[in-house]
Amino acid sequence: MKRITTILSLILTVALVSVSCKEKASDKVVADNVESATDRDAEQKNVPVMSFDKQEHDFGTIERGTPQETTFSFTNTGNAPLIITDAKSSCGCTVPEYPRNTPIAPGESGQMLVKFNGSGQNQVTKTITVTANTEKGSELLRIKAFVNPKDAAPAGPVK
């Protein structure tokens, strides 16, 4: 008896599946939904692009403890407002100043001031990670310098 019940259940399941699949999938597509999805997809392609004038700045040879500054200029070359949400350096000796959470329209420019306190010794390289609503989500900038101790002779060739 159990075997007959199992066979009947299987036949009933096959019959239901074959009847329910008779409609064409293309008949179920609503034209308004297709148009709305196309608009949504086009909108999602609108992203800001952060284009910097330089990715790296070299301060050259400096004396330890001598503060340095540089400005990284950027332009939003995308087609949506650019918003910088954060900028962090690889150490506390480097401090970025930037337009935090301020929309920068397509075609507009902005600046990021980076201050370095001149600490370290010999060749020093620091990175600044800029977090923004770009497609990549973050951009990397670098500063570097050769730091001489205050009481040492300048590095370089002897004359």
C-alpha positions in Angstrom: 0.0 0.0 0.0 2.8 2.4 0.8 4.4 1.7 -2.5 1.2 2.6 -4.4 0.9 5.8 -2.4 4.4 6.8 -3.3 3.9 6.0 -7.0 0.7 8.1 -7.1 2.4 11.0 -5.4 5.2 10.9 -7.9 2.7 10.8 -10.9 0.7 13.7 -9.4 3.9 15.8 -8.9 5.0 15.2 -12.5 1.5 16.2 -13.8 1.5 19.4 -11.8 4.9 20.4 -12.9 4.2 19.8 -16.6 0.9 21.7 -16.4 2.4 24.7 -14.6 5.2 25.3 -17.1 3.0 25.8 -20.2 3.1 29.6 -20.2 5.9 31.3 -22.0 8.2 33.4 -19.8 8.2 36.2 -22.4 4.4 36.6 -22.0 4.9 37.4 -18.3 7.3 40.3 -18.9 5.6 43.7 -18.2 6.9 46.5 -20.5 6.8 49.1 -17.8 9.0 47.0 -15.6 11.6 46.7 -18.4 11.7 50.4 -18.9 12.0 51.1 -15.2 14.9 48.5 -14.9 16.7 50.2 -17.8 16.5 53.6 -16.2 17.7 52.1 -12.9 20.7 50.4 -14.5 21.6 53.6 -16.4 21.4 55.6 -13.1 23.7 53.1 -11.4 26.4 53.8 -14.0 26.6 57.4 -12.8 29.6 57.4 -10.5 32.0 60.1 -9.5 35.7 59.7 -10.5 38.4 61.3 -8.5 41.3 62.5 -10.7 44.3 63.9 -8.9 46.9 66.2 -10.3 49.6 63.9 -8.7 49.5 60.7 -6.8 52.8 61.3 -5.0 54.8 64.2 -3.6 58.5 64.2 -2.8 59.7 66.8 -0.2 63.3 66.0 -1.1 65.9 66.1 1.7 64.6 67.8 4.9 65.9 68.3 8.4 64.3 66.2 11.1 61.4 68.1 12.8 60.9 70.5 10.0 57.2 70.6 9.2 56.2 70.2 5.5 53.0 70.7 3.6 51.7 69.9 0.1 48.4 70.1 -1.6 46.9 67.4 -3.8 44.4 68.9 -6.2 41.6 66.8 -7.6 38.7 67.1 -10.0 35.5 65.1 -10.1 35.7 63.8 -13.7 32.7 61.4 -13.2 29.0 62.1 -13.8 27.7 62.1 -10.2 28.5 64.1 -7.1 31.8 63.1 -5.3 31.7 62.8 -1.5 34.9 62.2 0.5 34.0 60.4 3.7 37.4 59.9 5.2 41.2 60.4 4.7 43.6 58.6 6.9 47.4 58.5 6.9 49.6 55.5 7.6 50.9 57.3 10.8 50.1 60.2 13.1 53.0 62.3 11.8 51.0 63.0 8.6 47.6 64.8 8.7 45.3 65.2 5.7 42.8 68.1 5.6 40.0 67.7 3.1 36.4 68.7 2.3 34.6 66.1 4.5 31.2 65.0 3.4 30.8 68.0 1.0 29.4 67.1 -2.4 31.7 68.0 -5.2 29.7 68.2 -8.5 30.9 66.7 -11.7 33.6 69.0 -13.3 34.3 70.8 -10.0 37.7 70.6 -8.2 38.9 70.5 -4.7 42.0 70.3 -2.6 43.5 68.1 0.1 46.2 69.6 2.2 48.7 67.1 3.7 50.9 68.1 6.6 54.0 66.1 7.6 55.8 66.9 10.8 59.2 65.9 9.5 59.7 63.0 11.8 61.6 59.8 11.0 65.0 59.1 9.7 66.5 58.5 6.3 64.0 57.6 3.5 60.5 58.0 4.8 57.3 57.2 2.8 53.8 57.8 4.1 50.5 56.9 2.5 47.1 58.6 2.7 44.0 56.5 2.0 41.1 58.7 0.7 37.7 57.0 1.1 35.0 58.3 -1.2 31.9 57.2 -3.1 33.9 56.3 -6.3 33.7 53.0 -8.0 36.9 51.8 -6.4 35.9 53.2 -3.0 39.4 54.5 -2.1 42.4 56.3 -3.6 46.0 56.1 -2.4 48.3 59.1 -2.2 52.0 59.1 -1.1 54.4 61.6 0.4 58.1 60.9 0.8 61.2 62.6 2.0 64.8 61.9 3.0 65.0 63.0 6.7 68.4 64.1 8.0 69.0 64.3 11.8 69.3 67.9 12.9 73.0 67.7 13.8 74.1 65.7 10.7 75.6 67.0 7.6 73.2 67.1 4.6 72.9 63.9 2.6 74.2 63.9 -0.9 77.5 64.2 -2.8 80.4 66.0 -1.0 81.7 69.0 -2.8 
